[in-house]
Amino acid sequence: MRIFYTLIIALISTGATAQRTASEIYEQADHILVDRYALDDRNDHLVLKSDFSKESIRQIPFTDRRIIRIDLIYTTYSELEDFDQKQLDVSRIQSLIALNPRITDNKFFDWNIIGQTGCQSSASCLDYFHGFVIYYEPYYTKETALGEIDSIRSDLRLLDQQIHDFKDKLSVVYNRIGCEYPESIYSSEYLSEQIEKIYECGEKYKGRVFFTASMDHNGRVEDVMVKGNLFPCKKRLAFALKYALKWERGIVIGRKQYPLKVDGYVSFPIKKESVVFTRFVIEDELIDEFHMLQQYAQCVAYETDTSFQELIPKVEKTVVSEVLYRHDWNPELIVVDATGSMYPFTADLLKWIRLNADSIPKNYVFFNDGDDKPTQEKRIGKTGGLYAVKSKSFLEVRDKLFETMSNGGGGDLPENNFEALRYGYDAVQPTGQVVMIADNYSFPRDVQLLEAYRGKLRFILCHTDKGLNTDYMTLARKYGFSIHTKNMDIEKFEDQMVVDGIKYVWQQTKYIRR
């Protein structure tokens, strides 16, 4: 665990406005008594010491990491009967506000005022900690994302089990769709001639040598595996086959081409039609997705129209699926924050897709804020870490999300939301609904990119349990966007609003929280 700085913090005099804010923070904080304070090493933290009864000033270099909580720690012992501990604590909060006024704007972390009761004299209390400890969210990277992917996989396995348990109540309609194996570009006779020209082996062999060729979706051979331990020149034959074999395309299912494998054999000694294909081998994921019946001469595939209405109420949901189920939207594009800490919500999106595969959108852009690019190298509009997928296949959307997460965790707090929006908008040119799944705790660094955006946008905000980010409210009011939370839909932004019991007021150019 990393401790960023150990500094001396002291009391300074601030104006009445800061005093009132510090008093409000003190009154709203959780007040806790412990024998002796212990650091929470589960999170990164910044330690700000204050010498017992001494005052001095040091500037605090706050990072752009999200604060989880701030603890103000003191000892309850006092030699003076009329000592005002509250006033001292409020003054210490004042000093912190003076060094970083943005702390008063951020309502998304907890304040704890913690009194230590374990010392009973001035001398013994000197060994106790006095000051602040500021706890930070982890610095998310591609390494931390791997654990989050495992958590999403676990959620999806649980959903699969629920689907299995409810299979008797599911209504499934199978609709047959087109499915075509590819034709070889070259005849067996031509291939045999080519193999005979290319293949060289000093040892004679008589019999059949079996192989498996793997082609991409365009029918280009990517790999050939030659089987049989007794055959003397496996690598040379594999090279010759890879060079000679080619199909018109991969397998076509519906209107899309997919990779495919082909089993076959070469008869030695090579004659006119020595190259023979015995069967096509379809990937297991395609067989499962399209409920395929695999035959050599013909392939059969189905799209399914499945009703999960009995199961949906029993699946645990977050704000993402709650909003999507609440509205009969048909978004042409969904832009998704896939940075660290968002995995409960991206998992929820995948579960929604899994249960609504027959009616889901097909255009997604996932972003991770730069593929772990260092903060100082991130440039507005050129940060990167953008991954698009155009598909109604749950598996393809899932894999693209996992690819995004595997390549970067986000790093610093601000993100490149609107670079991702522009990327998706340029690719899709939507004329209807566009949805962005965003982190309420952070705010995009690239708001200026919206100046060229002419479309509508719906924000599904995650992490709103401590209230709305007023920056998002200000942005939505300016551009005519909407904000959606688990419990509310905000289409119109008034000068005074109450959202989930919290009052927000428009003050000149922005919303503030009361």
N, C-alpha and C positions, 0 to 999 in steps of 0.2 A: 504494500500500500504506500502511496506517495503522499508526503506532507510537503506542500509547495513552499510555504514561507513561514518562518517563526519571527514575528515582529513585536514591537512594543506599541501598545495603543493606550492613549490617555484621554483625559477629559478636555474638551474645548468648549468655548461658549458659542452658541448658535442663536439665531433669531427665534421669534415667537412661533413662526410657521413650523420650523423644524422641531421646536419643543413640543408643539401639539402633536405632530406626527410621531415623535418618539414616545409620547405618552400613550397614544392610541395603540402603537405596537406593543408597548408594555402591558396595557390592559387586555389586549386580545391574545397575548401569548399564553402558552401552557406553563404553569408554575409548578415546578417539581422539586421535591426534596430527596437528596440521596446522601448516603454516608460519605462517599468520595466519588468524584467524577472520573469516569473511564472513557477514553476515546473509543469511538466506534470505528474499528479498522476495516469494516466491510466496505467503506466508501472512502474515496480520496477526500482529503480535508486540508484546510488552511487554518493554522493556529495563530491567534493574535493575543499575545500575553499583555497583561497590565501589572506592573509591580504593585505590591500591596501598599495602598495609600499614596503612591507616587504617580505623578502625572507628566507625561511627555508625549510628543506627537511624531508619528511616522506615517507617511503616505502608504496606502495599501494598494499593491498592483493587482487589481481584480482581473481574472481571466474571462474569456467569453464562454465559459462552461456554465451549464445550468446549475443553480444552487438548489439543493434539496432541503436543507434546513440550516438554521443558525441557532447555536446554543450560546447563551450568555451565562457564564458560570461565576459564582461568588461563594463566599463562606458566610454562614449565618451568624457566626460569633462576632460580638462587638463589645469593646470595653466601655463604650458610652451608652448610657441608657436611652438617650434621646437621638441616637444615630439614625439617620433617615436612609435606609437601604434602598428604598424605592427611588428616591431622588438620585442616588448614585447610579443605580441601574439605568434610569432614564437618561442621565447625562452620558453614560457610556454608549447607549444607543444613538444619542445625538452625535457623538463623535464619529461613529461609523457612518451615519447618514451624511455628515459633512464631507467625509472622504469619498463616498460613493452615493450620491443622491438617488440614483436609479433604484436603489434598494427599496425606497418608499413606493415606487411604481409597481414593483413585482410582488404580486400577492400569491404566487404559486409555490411558495415554500413555507415551512413551519418555523415559528419562533418558539424557543424554549428558554425560560428563565429558571436556572437550576441552582438551588441552594445546597451547599455541602454542610452537613451537620456533624461531621466526624472530628473536628478540632475544637478545643475548648480554651485556647489561649492564643495571644498574638504570635508567640514564638512558634507554636505548632501549626498555626494557620499559614505561616510563610511557606511551608512545603506543599501547600495545596494550590491547585491551579486557579487563577483568576483571569478572566478575559473572555474572548469569543473563540468558538470553533465553528468554522463555516464548512459544511459538507457539500460535496459536488457530485453530480452525476458522472459516471465513468466516461472516459474518452473513448468513444466507440470506433472500432477498426474492423477490418475484415476478419480478424481473429475472434473478436467478441461476437461477430455476426454468426459464426459457425454454431455457437451454443444456442442462439436464437432460432436458427434454422432447425436444430434438433427439437426445440420446443414446439415449433410449428408442425413438424412431422408428427410429434406426439399428439397434438390436437387433432390432426387429420386422421391418425389411426383410431382415435376415440370416436370420431365421426363415422368412420367406416364400420366400426363395431355397432354403433347405434343404427346405421342403415341396415346392417345384417340382422339386428334384433327386430327391426320393424319390417323385414322383407315381406311378411305375409300381408301387411297393410298397404304396401306400395302398389300404385297403379302404373303399369308400364305398357306403353304402346310402341311396337317396333315398326319402323318405316324403312324399307329396303332402299339403299342408295347404290349408286354406281361403284363398281370395283373392277379394275382391270389390271392384269399382269402385263408387264412390258414385253415387247418383242425384241429378240436379239437383232442387232444391226447386221450381223454377219451369219451366213449359213454354216452348218456343221462342216461342210466340205471346205469352205474357205478358211474357217478357223483351224482345221486340221493342217491345211497347207502352211498357215502362218506359224503354228506351233512347231511344225517340222523344220521350218527355216530358222526360227529363233532358238529353239531348245538344243542344247548341246550337253551330252553326257557320254563319258568314255565307257560306261558299263551298259551292257545290254540288259533289257528287262522285258518280260512278257507277262501281260495281264492288265487288269484295270487299276488305275490309280485315282482315288476319289479326292475331291476338293470341295471347298466352300468359298464362293466369291461374294464379297460384300460391296454393294453399290450404293451411291448416294441418291438423292431424290431426282437427279438428272440422268441416272443410269450410268454414271462414271464409276469404274471399279476402283475402290479405295484400298482393298486388301484381298489377298487370296491365301487361304490356308490349305496346304496339301497334306493329306493324311496317309498313314501307313508307315510303320517303322522299317519295313524291309525295302522300301523304294530308295535307291541310292542317291538321287539328285533332286530332292524336294525343293530346295531353294531356287534351283535353275528353272524347274517347271513352274513354280509359283511366279517367278519373274516373267516367263513367257506368257502365262495366262493373263496376268495383270496387263501386259502390253496389248494382247490381242482381243480380249473380251470387251464388249461394249453393248449396252442396251439403249433403246430409244429414250427411256426415262425410267424413273422408279415406279413403284406401284401407285396407281391412282385410286384414291378413295374419295368419293364425292367429287369435289373439284380440285383436290389438292394432291400433290405428289409427295411420296414418302420414300425413305430408304428401304432396301430390300436385300435379302440374301438368296443365293442360288446354290443348290447342291448339284454336283455333276461328277463325271469321271472322264478320264482320257485312257483309251485303249492302246496298249503297246504290243507290238510295234505299230507306229502311227500309219494309218491308211486313210482312205478317202473321208470317212465320216467317223473319225475316232473320238471327237469331242461331243459328249452327250450331256444334256441337262436333265436331271431326274425330278427335281421339285424346287418350288419357291418356298422360302422360309420367312414368314412375317414376324416382325417384332412382337413380343408378348404384350407390350403396352397398347399396340394398335389392335391386337385381337381383343383385349379387354375393353378398350374404348368403343370399338365399333361392333362388338359382339359377332366376330367374324367366324365363318366356317371355312377352314383352309383345305382346299383341294388343289391338285396340280393344274388341271385344265381351266378351272373356274374359281374365282373367289367371290364370296358373298359377304356383304357388310350391311349393317343396320344403324340408323340413328334411332335413338330412343326418346320418347316423350314420357318422362317419369314425373309423377306427382308425389311430392314429399310432404303434402299438407299435414299428414298425421304426425310427422316427425319434427317439422320446423319449430313448433312451440316448445319442444323439449330440448332443443339445442341451445347451449349457452351462447349469448350474444354480447357484442360490444356496440358502441355507437354506430359503427359502419353498417352492419346488417340491420340494426334497428331502423336507421334512416332509409336504407334501400328497400326494406320491406314496407315501410310506412308510405312510401311514394311510388306511384306507378310511372317512374321515370324510364326513359329509354335513352340513356346517354350515349352519344356518339364517341366520346372519349372519356376515359378515367385516368387521371394523373395521380400517382400514389407515392407518398413519402415512404421510402424503404430504409431509412436510416435507423441507427440504434435506438432502442426503447419503443419503436413503433410495432414490434412484432406481434403483440396481442391483437392489434387492429388489422395488420396484413393477414394474419391467420384467420381472422373473422371474415375478411374479404374472400379468402380462398374457400372457406366453408359456404359462404353465400353462393359463390360460383358453382361449387360442387352440387348444391341443392337446387340450383336454378339453371342448370346447363342448357336448357332448351330455350331460354329467353334472355340470356346474359348479353351485355355489349361485347364487341369483338376487338376494340382498340384500347390498348393500355400503354401507358408510359410509367415506368418505375424509375426513381432517381435515388442516388446514394450520396449526392453532394461531392462528386469529384474522385471516386475510386481511390479513397485514402490519400488524396493529394494534400500536401502540407498547406496549412491555412494561408500562409503568406503567398502561396502560388495560385490561390483561387482568384479568378478574374470574373467580373460581371459578364454573364453571357457566354463564358468560355470555361466554366468550371468542369463540366463533363459529368461522367457517371450516370448517363442516361441510357435506358434500355427499353425499347419498344417491342410490342408483340401484337400482331393482328391475328386473332384466333378466338374461336369459341370453345376450344379444347381446354378443359380444366388442367390437363397435364402440361400443356404447352405454356399456359399462363403461370402455373405453379413453378415450372422450371425456369422461366424468365425472371420471376421474382427471386428465386434462390440464386440465380446467376448474379443479379443486381446486389444482393446482400453479400454474396461471397467475395465480391470485388471491392467492397468498401463499406465502412460503418457510419460515415458522416463526419466524424472528428469534431470540429467546433460546432457551436450552437446555431448560428445562422445557416440557412440552407438555400439551395438554388431552385426553389419551387417554380419560378416563372421562366427560367431557362428551360425547364422540363415542359412547362405548358406551351411555350413557343415551339419547342421541338415537336411535340405531338400535334399542335395546331397546323404547323407547316406540312406535316405528313398526311394528316387526315382531312384538313379543311372542313371542319365540322360546321354545320349550319344550325344545329340544335343544341341539346344539352351537353355541357361539359362539367364534369365533377372532379374536384380535387380533394383527396384525403390527406389532411395536413395535421401537423403537430401544433397544438395550441400553445405549448410551452415555448416554442421557438418562433422566429419570424423570418421570412425570406430576406436575404441580403440584396436581392435583385429586383426590388419593386419598380425601379425605373423602366424595366422591360415591359411593363404593362402599358406604357404610353402608346405603344403601337398595337395593342390588343383591342379588338373591336367586338369580341364575342361576349356571351354571358358566361358566368361561372358560379358554381355552387360549391361552397366549402363544407365538407364534413370534418368538423374539428374534433380531434382526439385529445385526451387528457384535459377535460374541462371540469373535473371534479372540484377544483378550487376556484372556478370562475372563468370567464372569457378573457382572452387576450385582447385588450382594448385596441391594440394596433390592427388586429384583424377587423374589428368593428369599424374603425375609422376607414380602413381600406375598402370594406364592403359598401359603406355609405357613399364614398367618393365615386366608385365605379359602378354602382348599381348591382353588386353581387348579392348573394344570399348566404347565410350561415345556418348550419344545421347541427344540432347537438342531439344527444340521446332523447331528450325530453321536449325540445322546442325547435321550431323552424322560424327564422327571422328573415322575412322578405322586405320589411320596411323598417328603416332605422329612424326612430323618433329622437327628439332632443333629450327626453328622459325615458329610460327604459328599465324594467325590472326583469332580469333573466335568472331563472332558478333561484329566486329569493335575493339576488344581489342587484343593487341599483347602479345604473350607469348614466352619466350626464354628459351631454355634448357641451364642450367648453371651447368656443371660438373655432378651432381647427381640428379638434380631436376629442375622442371620448376619454373620460376619466372614471374611475371607480370610486364610489362613495362608501 
